[in-house]
Amino acid sequence: MVADSWNLRALRRALAEGTTTPTQLAEAALARSNGNAGRNTYLWQDATWTRAEAACAEAMPRATGGPFGDGRPALWGVPISVKDCFDLAGAPTTCGVRFYRDLNSAAQCDSWLVEQLRAAGAVIVGKTHLHPLAYGITGENPEFGDCVQPRDASALTGGSSSGAVASVQEGSAVAAIGTDTGGSVRAPAALSGLAGYRATIGRGDWRGGAHLSVAFDTMGWIFRDLEDAPLLATPFAPKEERLRQNREKTRFARFAFLSEAFLHDCEPAVMEGFRSTIGELQAIGLRPDPINPDWWKDCTEIFAPLQASEAAQVHAGHFDRFEQVLRDRLKWGASFTPGDVAAMRQRHADFRARMDELFATHQLILLPSTPVARLAAGADHSQTRVRLLRYTMPFSLAGVPAVAIPCAHGGMQLAAARSDDESLLALAAQIGAHRKTGPTGKRAVLS
């Protein structure tokens, strides 16, 4: 299969039918690795280790049942990449900087998340590039090189889950583990024409994962096909939560979309995608309502200092090891008193309560993931972070799950109430199926 045809369901069916093997897929993934101009999709990779993982997957016995009839998990045998802020036994964890690579040396054991992936039979191809400390949204990195898109060397991937995007674009991973604190799954997915999933805050166990901001860090995926979305909830949610969600699945009937007053700085092509996505949601039976929550203007005043304060605690004593822009943010974060932080947490709680009311009324909220469709490599992006975060911060502050929906130019984010992950992912698959259905209601033939 060519890289552009790699989606999780197709590969798992092929594995279940025996027309390919984990080893064959691993070899194809390794051959495509580091296919961008900077050759830096991965910050750590060991082909021998990956081949051994594929052999371990092949040794998992076949049975009956399960999502593909072979008794094995949905991720069995498929190439997966992991953002380099999660420990993998025997490999360093850089967090995107050489200082932590050298300080931490090789991890002694797997992070909780890597344990889940390996237990499911996923074949990890390597640990991917990220914006330094996961504290940025462009994918620029002065130590390991800026991450550009394999499809377009003149465009940055976005970040901080930059290598995750590159791995899916180049076909070295079917799906890529990322993280999303202020938009680090949603923004790069939108900027690179891919789908994404940001989990509800608190899903999963961060043991062996490097935090940036405990209040906002979430796990997530970047992938290619929206119809794969329901298969990607499993690693982050405990079994009992998945069973509860399946029993009590939300039936979405309506959604809210941001009025164009909020979207004043969106590029025309992004606005076209926004209106098109509204139409798609209506076509699958959801009722739209415009909203204009002017109180979202307070997002930056709440999110930025609280994030900086928590990041300063994580990286205390090491500020001078990082580039100047990060050093300045961390020193700013360290300047807040306990009283300041308590006041910020109260404002955060109040904002989250108001967001809960919005979701109780509207069920879903749609807006662009970013106001732009592309970040040019080598351009001045000193103001880009502020511009992009205005779109992603509201859902970060709310701690809600969101799916990134790719469009012809840029991408959208659709969010639901906390813990509605499975229902939201099922809806994402419905959107994906709708896009592949022709006017007759039959499956379209895609070239």
C-alpha positions in Angstrom: 0.0 0.0 0.0 1.2 3.5 -0.8 1.5 5.9 2.1 -1.5 8.0 1.1 -3.7 4.9 1.4 -2.5 4.0 4.9 -5.5 4.1 7.3 -6.0 2.1 10.4 -9.1 0.1 9.3 -7.6 -0.9 5.9 -4.3 -2.1 7.4 -6.0 -3.9 10.2 -8.3 -5.7 7.7 -5.3 -6.7 5.7 -3.5 -7.9 8.8 -6.6 -9.9 9.9 -6.9 -11.5 6.4 -3.2 -12.3 6.3 -2.4 -10.3 3.2 0.3 -8.4 5.1 2.2 -8.9 8.3 3.4 -6.6 11.1 7.0 -7.1 9.9 6.1 -6.1 6.3 4.4 -3.0 7.6 7.3 -2.2 9.9 9.7 -2.4 7.0 7.6 -0.1 4.9 7.4 2.4 7.8 11.1 2.3 8.5 11.9 2.9 4.8 9.7 6.0 4.8 11.0 7.4 8.0 12.6 10.9 8.2 11.2 11.7 4.8 11.0 15.4 5.3 13.7 17.9 4.1 15.2 18.1 7.6 15.4 14.3 8.0 14.1 15.0 11.5 10.7 13.4 11.9 12.2 11.1 14.6 14.5 12.2 17.4 15.1 8.5 18.4 14.7 5.5 16.2 16.2 2.0 16.3 15.3 -0.2 13.3 16.4 -3.4 15.1 14.2 -2.6 18.1 11.2 -1.9 15.8 11.7 -5.2 13.9 11.8 -7.0 17.2 8.5 -5.3 18.2 6.9 -6.5 15.0 8.1 -10.0 15.7 6.5 -9.8 19.1 3.3 -8.7 17.6 3.3 -11.6 15.2 3.7 -14.0 18.1 0.4 -12.8 19.6 -2.0 -15.7 19.1 -5.0 -15.4 16.7 -8.4 -15.9 18.2 -12.0 -14.9 17.3 -14.0 -11.7 18.0 -12.6 -8.2 18.4 -13.0 -5.3 16.0 -11.5 -7.3 13.1 -12.5 -10.8 13.9 -9.0 -12.1 14.7 -9.3 -11.6 18.5 -6.5 -9.0 18.6 -6.8 -5.3 19.5 -7.5 -2.6 17.0 -3.8 -1.4 17.0 -2.3 -4.8 16.6 0.5 -4.9 14.1 0.2 -1.3 12.9 3.1 1.2 12.9 2.6 3.9 15.5 4.9 6.9 16.4 5.2 8.4 19.8 6.0 12.0 20.7 9.3 12.3 22.4 7.9 13.4 25.8 6.9 9.8 26.8 9.5 7.4 28.1 10.3 4.2 26.2 12.6 1.8 28.0 16.2 2.0 26.6 15.7 5.3 24.8 16.3 8.9 25.9 13.4 11.3 26.3 14.4 14.7 25.0 11.3 16.8 25.4 12.7 18.5 22.3 15.9 19.7 23.9 19.4 18.3 24.1 19.7 19.2 27.8 17.0 16.6 28.8 18.4 14.0 26.4 21.7 14.2 28.1 20.5 14.7 31.7 18.0 11.8 31.6 20.0 9.3 29.6 18.0 6.2 28.6 14.7 5.6 30.3 14.6 2.6 32.6 11.1 1.6 31.9 8.2 2.4 29.6 5.7 5.2 30.3 2.1 4.1 31.0 1.1 5.1 27.5 3.8 3.1 25.8 2.8 0.1 28.0 -0.7 0.4 26.6 0.5 0.6 23.0 2.8 -2.4 23.3 0.3 -4.5 25.2 -2.1 -3.8 22.3 0.5 -5.1 19.8 1.2 -1.7 18.2 4.6 -1.5 16.5 6.3 1.7 17.6 8.5 3.1 14.9 10.3 5.7 16.9 10.0 8.9 19.1 9.1 12.0 17.2 10.2 15.6 16.9 8.5 18.3 19.0 8.7 22.0 19.6 11.1 22.5 22.5 9.5 21.5 25.9 6.2 21.1 23.9 6.0 24.9 24.6 5.1 26.2 21.2 2.8 25.8 18.3 5.0 26.1 15.1 7.3 23.1 15.2 10.4 25.3 15.1 13.4 23.9 17.0 16.8 25.5 17.1 18.5 22.4 18.4 17.0 19.6 16.3 16.0 21.7 13.3 12.6 23.1 12.3 10.1 20.4 11.3 8.8 20.9 7.8 6.1 18.9 6.1 7.2 15.9 4.0 4.6 17.0 1.4 5.8 20.6 1.3 9.3 21.6 2.4 8.4 25.3 2.4 5.8 24.8 5.2 6.2 24.1 8.9 4.2 21.2 10.4 3.0 23.3 13.3 3.5 22.0 16.8 4.2 21.1 19.3 3.3 17.6 18.0 5.4 18.3 14.9 7.0 15.0 14.2 3.7 13.3 14.8 2.4 15.2 11.7 5.5 14.4 9.7 5.3 10.7 10.5 1.7 10.4 9.3 2.3 12.5 6.2 5.4 10.5 5.1 3.7 7.2 5.9 6.1 6.0 8.6 3.1 5.8 11.0 -0.6 5.0 10.5 -1.3 7.1 13.6 0.8 9.2 15.8 0.7 9.9 19.5 0.8 13.6 20.3 -0.1 15.9 23.2 -2.4 18.9 23.3 -1.9 21.6 26.0 -2.9 24.7 24.2 -3.6 23.2 20.8 -0.6 21.0 20.0 -2.7 18.3 18.2 -5.4 20.5 16.7 -3.2 23.2 15.2 -0.6 20.9 13.5 -3.4 18.6 12.2 -5.1 21.6 10.6 -1.9 23.1 9.2 -1.0 19.7 7.6 -4.3 18.4 6.2 -4.7 15.7 8.8 -7.3 14.5 11.4 -6.7 14.7 15.1 -8.2 13.8 18.5 -7.5 15.6 21.8 -8.7 13.6 24.8 -10.7 14.9 27.7 -8.4 16.3 30.4 -7.5 13.5 32.9 -7.8 10.6 30.5 -4.9 8.3 30.7 -2.0 8.1 33.1 1.0 10.4 32.8 3.4 8.1 34.6 6.6 8.3 32.5 5.3 11.3 30.5 6.8 14.7 30.7 4.4 17.4 31.6 4.4 21.0 30.5 1.3 22.1 32.4 -0.7 19.6 34.5 -3.8 21.7 34.4 -4.0 21.6 30.6 -1.9 18.6 29.2 -3.9 16.0 27.4 -3.0 13.0 25.3 -4.1 12.8 21.6 -3.6 11.3 18.2 -2.9 12.6 14.7 -4.1 10.4 11.9 -5.3 10.4 8.3 -8.9 9.2 8.1 -11.8 10.4 10.3 -13.5 7.0 10.0 -10.6 5.6 12.0 -11.4 7.9 15.0 -13.5 5.4 17.1 -10.6 2.9 17.1 -8.2 5.4 18.8 -10.0 6.0 22.1 -8.9 2.8 23.7 -5.4 3.6 24.9 -6.4 6.7 26.9 -9.6 5.4 28.6 -9.9 2.8 31.3 -12.0 -0.2 30.3 -14.8 0.7 32.7 -15.0 4.3 31.2 -15.3 2.9 27.7 -18.0 0.5 28.7 -19.9 3.4 30.4 -19.6 5.6 27.4 -20.9 2.8 25.1 -23.9 2.3 27.4 -24.6 6.0 27.7 -23.5 7.3 24.4 -24.6 10.9 23.8 -27.0 11.4 20.9 -26.0 14.7 19.3 -28.8 16.7 17.9 -27.4 20.2 17.7 -24.2 22.2 17.5 -23.0 25.8 18.0 -20.7 27.6 15.7 -18.8 30.8 16.3 -20.1 34.0 14.8 -18.0 35.6 12.2 -17.2 38.5 14.6 -14.8 36.1 16.4 -13.4 34.9 13.1 -12.3 38.3 11.9 -8.7 37.3 11.2 -9.4 34.0 9.4 -8.1 33.6 5.9 -10.8 33.4 3.2 -10.0 29.7 2.4 -10.3 28.8 6.1 -13.7 30.5 6.3 -14.8 28.6 3.2 -13.9 25.4 5.0 -15.7 26.5 8.1 -18.9 27.2 6.2 -18.6 23.9 4.4 -18.2 22.0 7.6 -21.3 23.7 9.0 -23.1 22.4 6.0 -21.8 18.9 6.5 -23.0 18.8 10.1 -26.4 19.9 9.0 -26.4 17.3 6.3 -26.0 14.5 8.9 -28.9 15.9 10.9 -27.5 18.3 13.4 -29.2 21.7 14.1 -26.9 24.7 14.0 -26.9 27.8 16.3 -24.6 30.7 16.1 -22.9 31.9 19.3 -20.7 34.9 20.2 -19.2 34.3 23.6 -17.5 37.6 24.1 -16.2 36.5 27.4 -13.7 34.3 25.5 -11.6 37.4 25.3 -10.4 36.6 28.8 -8.8 33.3 27.7 -5.3 34.6 27.3 -5.3 36.3 30.7 -6.2 33.0 32.3 -4.4 30.4 30.2 -1.0 32.0 29.5 0.0 32.8 33.0 -1.3 29.6 34.6 0.4 27.5 31.9 3.7 29.5 32.4 3.5 29.1 36.2 3.1 25.4 36.0 5.8 25.1 33.3 8.1 27.0 35.6 7.6 24.5 38.3 8.3 21.6 36.0 11.6 23.1 34.7 12.7 24.9 37.8 16.5 25.3 38.0 17.0 24.7 34.3 15.7 27.9 32.7 19.1 29.0 31.4 19.5 25.8 29.5 16.8 26.7 27.0 16.4 29.3 24.2 15.7 32.9 25.1 12.0 32.9 24.3 11.4 29.9 26.5 13.6 31.2 29.2 11.6 34.5 29.3 8.3 32.6 29.5 9.5 30.4 32.3 11.0 33.3 34.3 7.6 35.1 33.9 5.8 32.0 35.2 8.1 31.8 38.2 7.3 35.4 39.1 3.8 34.7 40.2 3.0 34.5 43.9 0.9 31.7 45.4 -1.9 34.3 45.7 -1.6 35.1 42.0 -1.8 31.4 41.1 -4.8 30.9 43.4 -6.6 33.8 41.7 -5.8 32.4 38.3 -7.1 29.0 39.3 -10.4 30.5 40.4 -10.7 32.4 37.1 -10.0 29.1 35.3 -12.7 27.3 37.4 -15.2 30.1 36.6 -14.4 30.0 32.9 -14.8 26.2 32.8 -18.2 26.4 34.5 -19.4 28.8 31.8 -18.1 26.5 29.1 -20.0 23.6 30.8 -23.2 25.7 30.4 -22.4 26.2 26.7 -22.0 22.5 26.1 -25.1 21.7 28.2 -27.1 24.0 25.9 -25.5 23.2 22.5 -23.8 19.8 22.9 -21.1 20.6 20.4 -19.1 23.7 19.4 -17.4 24.2 16.0 -14.7 26.7 15.1 -11.5 26.7 13.0 -8.5 25.1 14.6 -6.3 27.9 13.3 -7.1 31.1 11.4 -4.5 30.3 8.8 -4.0 27.3 6.5 -0.2 27.3 6.4 2.9 28.4 8.3 5.8 29.3 5.9 9.1 27.9 6.9 11.7 30.5 7.7 9.1 33.3 8.2 8.9 35.5 11.3 6.5 33.6 13.6 7.0 35.7 16.7 3.3 36.6 16.8 2.0 33.3 15.4 1.6 31.6 18.8 -0.7 34.4 20.1 -2.8 34.4 17.0 -3.3 30.7 16.8 -3.9 30.1 20.6 -6.9 32.5 20.5 -8.7 29.7 18.6 -7.6 26.7 20.7 -7.4 28.1 24.2 -11.2 28.0 25.0 -11.3 24.2 24.6 -8.0 23.8 26.5 -9.4 25.8 29.4 -12.6 23.8 29.3 -10.7 20.5 29.3 -13.0 19.0 26.7 -12.4 16.4 24.0 -12.1 17.7 20.4 -11.6 16.3 17.0 -9.6 18.0 14.3 -11.5 17.8 11.0 -9.3 18.4 7.9 -10.5 20.7 5.1 -9.2 21.6 1.7 -7.4 24.5 3.3 -6.8 24.4 7.1 -9.0 22.5 9.4 -11.8 22.7 12.0 -12.1 21.7 15.6 -15.4 20.2 16.9 -15.6 19.8 20.7 -18.0 18.1 23.1 -18.5 18.1 26.8 -15.9 16.4 29.0 -16.0 12.6 28.9 -18.0 12.5 25.7 -15.0 11.2 23.9 -16.4 8.0 22.4 -19.6 9.8 21.2 -17.5 12.5 19.6 -15.2 10.0 17.9 -18.2 8.2 16.5 -19.6 11.4 15.1 -16.1 12.1 13.5 -16.4 8.8 11.8 -19.9 9.7 10.6 -18.5 12.9 9.1 -15.7 10.9 7.4 -18.2 8.5 6.0 -20.5 11.3 4.8 -17.5 12.8 2.9 -17.0 9.6 1.0 -20.7 9.2 0.1 -21.8 10.4 -3.3 -25.1 12.2 -4.0 -26.9 8.9 -4.4 -26.1 7.9 -0.8 -23.9 5.1 -2.1 -20.2 4.9 -1.3 -18.3 7.1 -3.7 -15.4 5.6 -5.7 -12.3 7.5 -4.6 -9.3 7.7 -7.0 
